[in-house]
């Protein structure tokens, strides 16, 4: 099987504060080294890209010595936490930025969908952008016309096809952009998390299309997503990036197993040590506990057992000025699929002033056996106050819920129903 993408020791360094190296002497040293065919001496400096810790250098390695191969017709999932270097890698492979070190080889034409609006001119209509993208990919006008109706039908934006795309919603933008990228026959399709903008029905449609062009047409797909269920359903192999370095490369099942272990380790951290993104900090979660009917804290429960979830938090005085505020718990399976949801908004419009903890009481936890993770979320009318994914986890065990001595077979859903027969 031929290799479609070959990546050899790709590295990308960014200077967080200045353009150039920051000093004239460093710029001259770089010029003199490169003029003699030597390595830039400044590349020996820099820190790994760990956004959760304080840095002491303005030079950061977004990627560091990443190497892997992708075979033709393979669907590669690229997995990692925010800031791991996934998007940087895709931008390099799409040739929208260049590596600081290393090289890569690509066999065939590339179509990439890295963010909303990629490759579209906002002043042009959807129709005109289809032809523009096709021309960029090296296709003739006749070839584009032959696929035009199929593209429009897949995107579902026929009514607005002659409207300038600057008037499209983000969902419409993504619909048309993916339809163009998937139907104009690139040899390699690169898709970032941008599909999360679309609705669930369209996401499933896109995953089906990517699987089709890989299996039936032998084209290569690189896919980045935080949805582990989508990764498992679509990809045949994967890589894990962590702080800019590739930590594992292999078949998708082993990749997902390792990633789940890593996520479980994160859930065992103190909540104050788990990084947050895009929150205003008016409320900060400090602790989560699982309490049984005997007031004992534990992380293993039996199906049907009562469960009390205690969440502690600290707030700023401005938090209580909000007209509305709520605290939510999302319960997910090991692949990140949402199983069920709890929220204070069901019973009250806002968190009481001076309150520093909340208790969610479940009389009977009817989850089937398995491992489950818990996400914490707090929103006010001025934005998201705090949000932690994989804040904690617990294990459910099945212990003769029906009193018949018989267990529920594996794979029969997430919930146990209390039923009888006559």
MOPELIN-V585897 format. One line per field, one symbol per residue. phi: phi as a letter, one per 40 degrees, with the letter a starting at -180 (. if undefined). psi: psi as a letter, one per 20 degrees, with the letter a starting at -180 (. if undefined). burial: 1 if it has 9 or more other C-alpha atoms within 8 Angstrom, else 0. Layout:
BEGIN
phi: ???
psi: ???
burial: ???
END
This chain:
BEGIN
phi: .cccbbbbfcbbbbccbbcgchbcccccccdcccccgccdccccchbccbccbcbbbccbccbafcbabbccgcbbcbbicdgchcccccccccgcabccbgaabbbhcbbbbcadgdgbcccccddccccccccccgccccccccbdcccccccgbdcbcbcdccccccccdcdcccdcccbcfccbbbbccdccccccccdcccccccccccccbgccbbbbaccccccccbcbaabbbafgbcbabiccccccdcccccccccccccdccccbbfbcgcbbcbabbbbcccgccabbbcdgccabbbbbabbcdcdccccbaabbbbbbcccgcccaabacccbacacccgcbaabbbbcbcccccibbbbbbabbbcbhccaabcfcaaabbbcbfdcgbgbccccgbgcbbbcbabb
psi: pqphpopolpqppqoihrpbihqhhhghggghghhjjrqohiiirqrqmoiiqprjqippohqolpprqpqpiqoppoqrrpjijghgghhghikirqqhrrrqpporqppqnhrpipjqphiqrgghhghggghhijqrhggghhighgggghhkkhhjhjppiijqrhggghghgggghhiklqhppppajhiihrrgghghggghghhghgghikqpppppqinhggghhgqhrrqppokiqohqpaqhghghgghggghhhgiiqqhhipqqplqijhqpphqpqppaijkpprjpqqpiqqppoppqrqrqhhhiiqhqqqpqpppqaijjppgrpqqhihhqhrpqpipjqqpppogookqrqrpqqpqqppqrijapgqooqlhrqrppqpmlhikijqqpqqjkrhqpporrq.
burial: 00111111111110100000100001101100110000010000011110000000011111111110111111111111001111011111110000100111000001111101110101011111111011101010100100110011101010001111100101111111111111110111111111100100011001101111111001111111101111110111111111111100111100110011001101100010010000100111111111111000010011111111111111110011011111111111111111101011100011100000000000011111101111111111000111110111111111010000000000000001000000
END
